[in-house]
Amino acid sequence: MDANQLKDLVQRYETSKEYIENEEAAKMGLVVPFIRLLGYDPNSPKEVRPEYAAPFVQGDGKKQPDRMDYAIFDVTGTKPLMAFETKALGADIAAKSNQLARYIAQMPELHFGVITDGCHYLFFGDLENQNVMDKDPFFTFALDDIKTDWGKVAAFLTKFSRDSFNAGTLIVDAENARYRQAIIDKLARVLKAPGEDESFMQWLTADIYKGRRTEAVRVRLGEVARDSIEPTLLRVMSNDFIERLREGLQRTLDNDKDKAGTSSIPKESVVVKSDEKPAVEEKISDSAIVTTDEELEFYRIVREICVKSGISEEAILYKDTVNYFNVSYSRPTYWFVRFFGDTKRKNITTLVPVEEATQLANGFEIEQSPEAFGASRIYINDVAQAWDLKLLLTRSLEILQAQKNGSDSASAVN
């Protein structure tokens, strides 16, 4: 299975959803094609058995057939791998997952079940106790979710395919997926309101605050922790992380474009803030990166400054990105100054530490740059002011050259 196959299923859903009026239509129109994507042959009773009857013990002790919509078996046709239960499109499938629980409880070799309305797919397992279905699904996806990364979904679903299915490995993968989601949810709650999680605050401040923890102190530490979140995230964000974030947002925009069936998509923005300073708004456009005349003028000035200091003109390069405009030395990835022109206030970042930058750029507003973007940030009104920053720019280039020639050269790579 690959992303394109899933996108074809999404398109199938979009074109047929208005005609899917009952459970049977959902089965034939969407669920059977999905089972086929997993590599199983719906026309082969050896692999796919519709209306499979599993014995289910009623409260009076009598066994009554409990039919699952589809039972998926291994290549030998003897071992059940998954059970599929289908409801009408738009049904509250999570509330009806008890049917899957009965199947898993009555079939010792069955560990996975899927309940779906053709659009939404919930994968359940017996990860905590064998043959007792977990309360929550370990994996979900929906064909109408435009933000879905279909490549990642396809990679996960491939593990359930006919050629790859391995119950032991899948149980570990499913557990990891569940643990990962639980960690994400917990971290998100803590980062939004750290002061509300007493155990987290105790761990966070145990070696920082030694005094008596009154209610006023707890409130105070919670506010300090909340104010520390953004600077912490900026410190750990590498350039690679920023690039992956940009790519993820671009995929979302592309999905929006596919969903709308049009080439016109409004711009979105990522806002990265430094402490108590105006936000840096990094635009994600619906089109390719556009290098502006202002950015080219900035490059021309910086290049001329470098040439006058003895650097070969051919060695000064530029690389435009969605987030910023790099001026580089020798290679496009060896940047020594970045220009942020599409922000509330134009600014540049350099490799020069703030203390030294303040001495070299007297009269300019200078602050510590977010670590992901450089060492110092200098606010400017227009790119012509780069001429007044020639000492700072040449010093940043010197630092890059020293890094490139030293053991820590990798720190200058984008």
N, C-alpha and C positions, 0 to 999 in steps of 0.2 A: 504493500500500500504506500502511496505517496501523496503529497499535498494536492497535486492536480486531480487525483481521483476523488479526494474528498470535496474539492471545489466543484467537481462535476455533480456530486451528490447534493451540494448546496444549491446549485443551479436547478437541479431536478426538483428540489423542495420548493424553490421560489416559483417555478412554473406550474406546479401541480397542487400547491397547498389549498387553493380555493376549491378544488374538486374533491379533496379528501374529507369526506363527510362522516366516516365511521371508522371503527377499529380495523375492519377488514381492508379498507382502502389504504390505511396507514401501513398495514403489513405488506401488501403487495406493491404499493407505490414507493415505499422508502425503506422499510426494515429488511425485506428480502434483498434489495440491491446492496444494502449495507453488509449483510451477511456474505454476499457474494464478494464484496471488496476485501473481506477478511480471508478470502481464498477457499471458502467452503461452497460446495455445490448444492444449492437449494433443491435441485432435481434428483439428488441422490439420497435416498432414505438411510443409507449407511452412514452418512455424515450429518444430514439435517433431517430431523423428524418433526413434522408439524403435529400439533395436538398430542404430544407425547404424554402418556398417562403414567404418572408416578404414584405409587401407593401412599395414601395419606390417612393416618389413624385419626378418626373422629373422636369426640369426647366420650362416646359410648363404647369405644374399643373396636368398632367396626372399621374395616378398611374401605375407603371410597376412592375411586380414581380422581386424581387432581391433575388436570391437564394443563401443561405449559404450552404456550404458543409454538415455541421452537426449542428443541433440545439439540445441541451441537455435540457430536461425538468425534472421537479420534479416528485416525485412518483405519484402525482395525474394526471400527464400528461397535466396540464393546465398552469403552470408557467415556462417560459423560464429561464434557469439558465446560460447557456453559448452558445456562437456561435463558431464554428470551421471553419476556412478557410484554405484550403490546397493549396500549390503551388508545383511546380515540385522541386525535390531535387536539392539543390544548388541555388535556386532562391533568389533574394534579397527581402526577405519577409517583412522587415521593410518598404521598399519603397512602398509596396502594401497593407499596413494596412488600407488604406482608405475604403476598403470594409467593414471591421469590424466597422469602424466609422459610416457607413450608417446604419448597422444593429442596433447598439446601439441607434442611433438617432431616428429610426422609431419604436422601441419596448420599451415602457416606463418601462416595468418590467425587461428588459435585462440590466445588468450592467457589464458583463464580456465577453470578447472575446479572442480567441486564434488563432494566425496565425502561421502556421508551414509549413516546407517542409518535415516533417517526422523526420528530425534530429534536427533542431533548433525549439524551442518553445518559443513564445513571448506572455506573458499574459498582456492584456490591460484592463483598467477599466475606469469608468467615475467618478473618485475620486474628481476632482476639481469642475466640474459642471455636474449635473445629466443629463444623456442622451447625453452628449458631451464627446466623448472619449478623454482621455488624449493623449498628443503628444507622450509620452514615455511609454514603458511597465513598469509595476511595478515588474515583475518577468520574468526571462529568464533562460533557461538551454539548453544544447546541448548534444546529445548522443555521439558526437565525442570528447568531452572535457575530457581528461584523468585526469585532476586535480579536477574534480567535487567530492564533498562530497555527495554521493548518499543518505546517511542517512538523511542529512539536506534537500535535495530536496524532498525526500519521505515524510518527516514530514510536509513540506509546502504544497505539493500537496494533502496530505490526507484531508486537509481542503476543497478541491474542490470535494471530493468523494461523492458518492450518499448518504452515511449514515451520513456524517458530514456537508454537505453544509448548510451554514447559511449566507445569503447575508449580514446581518448587521455586524456580526463578521468578515466576509471576507473583507468587506470594510475597517474596522479598521486595520486588519492585512496587507492588501495591502498598506494602507497609511503608516503604520509603516515601511514596507519593502522599500517603496519608500523614506521615510525620512531617513531611516538608510543608504541607498545607497548614498543619496545626502550628508549626513554628512561624510561618508567614503571618497567620492570623494573630498569634500572640505578640510577635514583634510589632505588628501594625497597631495593636491596641496600646502597647506600652509606649510606642513612639508618639502616638496621638495624645496620650495623657499619662505620662510617666508617674506623676504624683499619686495616681489612683491605684497603683499596684505596690502595695506595701513591701512585699518580698523583693521585688525588683529594686525599689529604692534602698532597701537595706543592703542588698548586694552592691549597688552602685556607689553608695556613700560610706560603706563600712570603714574604709581607710582614709576617708576624706573629712568626715565630721565625727569628732570624738565626744562631743558634749551630750547633754541630756536631750532626748528627743521629745519635746513637748509638741502639742498640736500645732502651735505657731511655727515651730522649727520644721515640722513635716511639710507644712504648706509652703514655707520658704524654700526648702530643698526641692520640692516638686516644681516650683516655678523656675528655679535655677536649672533643673534637669531639662525642663521643656525648652528653655532658651538655649540649651546646649545642643539640642538635636540637630539643627541645621548646620552649625559649624562642624559638628562631628561627621555628618554625611558628606559635606564638602571635602573634608580632609581625606576620607577614605575613597572618594571617587577618583579613579584614574581616568586618563584620557580615553583608554579603551572602553571603560564603563560608559562615559559620555557618548562615545560613538555607537555603542550597542543600544543605548537609550534612544539616540537619534534614529537608528535603523528600525527599532521597534515602533516608534511613532510614525515613521514613514510607511511601514507595513500597514499600520492602522489606517492611515490616510488612503493608501492604495486599496485596502479593503472597502473603505467608505466609497471610493470612486467606483469599484466594481458593484457595490450594492446599489448605488444611485444610478449607475449606467450613464454617467456623464463625466466629462473631463474637467468640469469646473467644481473645485472643492475649496471651501474657505480655508484660510490659513489658521494653523494652530500654533501655540507657543509653549515652550518649556521655560519656566522661570527658575533661575538659580540665584539665590540671594546670599549676599555676604552680610555679616552682622551690622545691623543698624544703618545699612547703606541702600541706595536705590537698587532695584532689582536689575539683573542682567537678563533681558528677554531675548532668548535665542529662537529665531523663527524657523519653523518647519514649513517649507513651501510645497505647494502641490505640483511644482514643476522642478526642473533641474536647477542646480546651484547657479546663480547669476552673479558674476563678478561685476561690481558696479564701477563707474568712472571714479568715484571717490576712493575706492579700494586700490585701483590702479595708480591713482595719483599718490596715495600713501606709499605704495611700493616704489614708485619712481623716486620719491624724495629719500626714502631710506636707502635705496640702492646708490643714489648719488652721494649721500653722506658716507657710505661705506667705501665707495670708489675713491673719494677724496682722502680717506684714511689708509689707502694702499691695498684695498681688497679688489680682486678681479671682478669686473662687472658680470662676467658669466657665472660667477660663484653665488651671486645673490639671486635667489629664486623666490617664487611665491606659491602658496597652495591655498586655495579658497575652500572653505567648508560651510556647511549650513550654520555652524555656531559662531565662527570667527574667521578672520583672514590672517593667514600666517605669512611672515617673511622669513625666509630660511637661508641657511648657508650650506652650499655644497650639495645637499639633498633636500627635497621638499619636506622630509620629515624632521630635519634638523632646524627647528625654528628658534629664533632668538627674540622675536617681537610679534605680538598678536594685536590686531586691530579689531575692536568691537564697534562697528558703526551703526548697527541696527538695534540701538538701545535707547533708554531714556536719556542717558548722557554718554556721549562718545568717550571711549577710553582705550588705552593700550595696556598690555601686560608685558613684563620683561622678566629676565632671569636674575636681575639685580636685586639683592635684598633691600628691604624698605629703608633701612638706615642709610645705606650708601646711595640709594636712589634719591633720597631727600636732599643729599648734598649735591648730587649731579643735576638735579632738576629744580633748582630753587625757584619758588614762586608758583609751582604747580601743586594741585591737591593730589596727595599720594597716600595710598593705604596698602595694607597687606592684601595681596590677591588671594582668592580661593586657590588652594593648593593645586587643584586640577588644572588651573589656567596659567600659573606662573608664580613668581615670587613677589612682584610689586605691581600695583595698578596705578596708572596715572590718568587723570581725567583731562580731556582736551575739548576745545570748542570746535576746531576744524583741523584737518590733516596738515595744513600749512605749519601748524605749531610743532610738527615733527622736526623742523629745522632748529628750533630752540632746544630740542632734546637730543642733539647729536652726541653729546658726551655720554648720556645715558644709553643711547642705542649702540654706540660702539663698545661701551663697557659690557653690555649684554652679549654682544657678539664675542667678545673676549672670553666671557664665562663659558659660552657654548663651546668655543674652540678648546678651552682647557678641559671641559667635561668630555668632549669628543675624543681627545687625545689621552685622557686619564681612564682610570678604572671605573669611574661612574658615568661613562659616556651615555649609557642607556637612559639616564634620567632626562636627557634632552630630546629623546625621540618621542614623537607624537603618539 
